[in-house]
Amino acid sequence: MIEKGRPAPDFTLTSDAGETVTLSQFRGSPVVLYFYPRDDTPGCTTQACGIRDSWDEFEKRGAVVLGVSPDSESSHVKFKQKFGLPFTLLADSDHATAEAYGVWVEKKNYGKTYMGVERSTFVIDGDGKLVKAMRKVKPDTHAADVLAVLPE
């Protein structure tokens, strides 16, 4: 588990645009790194659209928003287009980045146990250090909760 004030684990993932993205390329800007379970599902859509609807405020604060899930790049493209999402989605198909951030966890649903992404957000400063880890976030208040942490 990463701690506040410590460097956030760097990663290299493929974006919805087919580009290679690393966390370290965003040094100098705050980064909102949010992990979500699956494209185009009710909670994940609510969460993504909340950020979209508050996009002007995220931009005003200079924040880079990166959404990460185990879905493929092509799934991300469809999700992004369907809901007009203005931020980058990253494919973590082997869930290595989710594991590095401690959000690939055992989950239970309808009596079944399986491994999956715990909906979590990490706010990282321009130096690449963790400002805040937000675990088990609520999709409907996510954008406002993140904006409360980002400097104005």
C-alpha positions as CSV (number, residue, x, y, z in Angstrom):
1,M,0.0,0.0,0.0
2,I,1.4,3.4,-0.9
3,E,1.5,6.1,1.7
4,K,0.7,9.8,1.7
5,G,3.8,11.8,0.7
6,R,5.5,8.8,-0.9
7,P,6.1,8.4,-4.6
8,A,3.2,6.9,-6.5
9,P,4.2,3.7,-8.4
10,D,5.0,4.5,-12.0
11,F,3.4,2.5,-14.7
12,T,3.1,2.1,-18.4
13,L,-0.3,1.3,-19.9
14,T,-2.0,1.7,-23.3
15,S,-4.6,4.4,-23.7
16,D,-8.0,4.4,-25.5
17,A,-6.1,6.2,-28.3
18,G,-3.6,3.3,-28.6
19,E,-0.8,5.4,-27.1
20,T,1.7,4.4,-24.4
21,V,1.1,6.4,-21.2
22,T,3.3,6.5,-18.1
23,L,2.5,8.3,-14.9
24,S,5.9,10.0,-14.9
25,Q,5.1,11.8,-18.1
26,F,2.7,14.0,-16.2
27,R,5.2,15.5,-13.7
28,G,4.4,19.1,-13.1
29,S,0.6,18.5,-13.0
30,P,-1.7,17.0,-10.4
31,V,-3.0,13.6,-11.5
32,V,-6.3,12.0,-10.6
33,L,-5.7,8.2,-11.1
34,Y,-8.9,6.4,-10.6
35,F,-9.5,2.7,-10.8
36,Y,-12.9,1.3,-11.7
37,P,-14.2,-2.2,-12.3
38,R,-15.7,-2.2,-15.8
39,D,-16.7,0.0,-18.7
40,D,-20.3,0.8,-19.3
41,T,-21.7,-0.6,-16.1
42,P,-24.1,1.4,-13.9
43,G,-21.6,2.5,-11.1
44,C,-18.7,3.0,-13.4
45,T,-20.8,5.1,-15.9
46,T,-22.1,7.3,-13.0
47,Q,-18.5,7.8,-11.8
48,A,-17.1,8.6,-15.3
49,C,-20.0,10.9,-16.2
50,G,-19.6,12.8,-12.9
51,I,-16.1,13.7,-13.9
52,R,-17.2,14.6,-17.4
53,D,-19.9,16.9,-15.9
54,S,-17.3,18.6,-13.7
55,W,-14.6,18.6,-16.4
56,D,-14.3,22.4,-16.5
57,E,-13.3,22.5,-12.9
58,F,-10.8,19.6,-13.3
59,E,-9.2,21.5,-16.2
60,K,-9.2,24.8,-14.3
61,R,-7.1,23.1,-11.6
62,G,-4.7,21.7,-14.2
63,A,-5.5,18.1,-13.3
64,V,-4.8,15.2,-15.5
65,V,-7.5,12.5,-15.1
66,L,-6.7,8.9,-15.9
67,G,-9.3,6.2,-15.6
68,V,-7.9,2.6,-15.3
69,S,-9.8,-0.7,-15.6
70,P,-8.9,-4.2,-16.8
71,D,-11.0,-3.6,-20.0
72,S,-9.4,-3.6,-23.4
73,E,-8.5,-0.4,-25.4
74,S,-11.4,-1.1,-27.8
75,S,-13.9,-1.4,-24.9
76,H,-12.5,2.0,-23.6
77,V,-13.0,3.6,-27.0
78,K,-16.7,2.5,-27.0
79,F,-17.3,3.7,-23.4
80,K,-15.6,7.0,-24.0
81,Q,-17.5,7.7,-27.3
82,K,-20.9,6.5,-25.9
83,F,-20.7,9.0,-22.9
84,G,-18.5,11.7,-24.4
85,L,-15.8,11.3,-21.8
86,P,-13.1,14.0,-22.2
87,F,-10.3,12.2,-20.2
88,T,-8.0,9.3,-20.9
89,L,-8.9,5.7,-20.2
90,L,-6.1,3.1,-19.7
91,A,-6.2,-0.6,-20.2
92,D,-4.7,-2.6,-17.3
93,S,-5.6,-6.0,-18.7
94,D,-3.1,-7.9,-16.6
95,H,-4.1,-5.8,-13.5
96,A,-0.4,-5.2,-12.7
97,T,-1.0,-1.5,-12.1
98,A,-4.1,-2.3,-9.9
99,E,-2.0,-4.7,-7.9
100,A,0.8,-2.1,-7.5
101,Y,-1.8,0.3,-6.0
102,G,-3.3,-2.4,-3.8
103,V,-6.7,-2.2,-5.5
104,W,-6.8,-5.7,-7.1
105,V,-8.7,-7.4,-4.3
106,E,-10.9,-10.3,-3.4
107,K,-14.5,-9.4,-3.8
108,K,-17.8,-11.1,-3.1
109,N,-21.0,-10.8,-5.1
110,Y,-24.1,-13.0,-4.8
111,G,-22.1,-15.6,-2.7
112,K,-19.3,-15.8,-5.3
113,T,-15.8,-14.9,-4.5
114,Y,-13.5,-13.5,-7.2
115,M,-10.7,-11.1,-7.8
116,G,-11.5,-7.6,-9.1
117,V,-10.9,-3.9,-8.9
118,E,-11.8,-2.0,-5.7
119,R,-13.2,1.3,-6.9
120,S,-10.4,3.7,-5.7
121,T,-8.8,7.0,-6.5
122,F,-5.4,8.3,-6.0
123,V,-4.6,12.1,-6.1
124,I,-1.0,12.6,-7.0
125,D,0.9,15.9,-6.9
126,G,3.1,17.4,-9.7
127,D,6.2,15.8,-8.1
128,G,4.6,12.3,-8.4
129,K,3.8,11.9,-4.7
130,L,0.6,10.6,-3.2
131,V,-1.6,13.4,-1.8
132,K,-4.6,11.2,-1.0
133,A,-5.8,7.6,-1.4
134,M,-9.6,7.3,-1.6
135,R,-10.8,3.7,-1.2
136,K,-14.2,2.3,-1.9
137,V,-15.4,5.6,-3.4
138,K,-19.0,6.3,-4.1
139,P,-19.7,6.8,-7.8
140,D,-22.3,9.5,-7.4
141,T,-20.1,11.8,-5.2
142,H,-16.7,10.8,-6.7
143,A,-16.1,14.0,-8.7
144,A,-17.0,16.3,-5.9
145,D,-14.9,14.3,-3.4
146,V,-11.9,14.5,-5.7
147,L,-12.3,18.2,-6.4
148,A,-12.4,18.8,-2.6
149,V,-8.8,17.3,-2.5
150,L,-7.4,19.1,-5.6
151,P,-5.8,22.5,-5.0
152,E,-7.7,25.4,-6.5
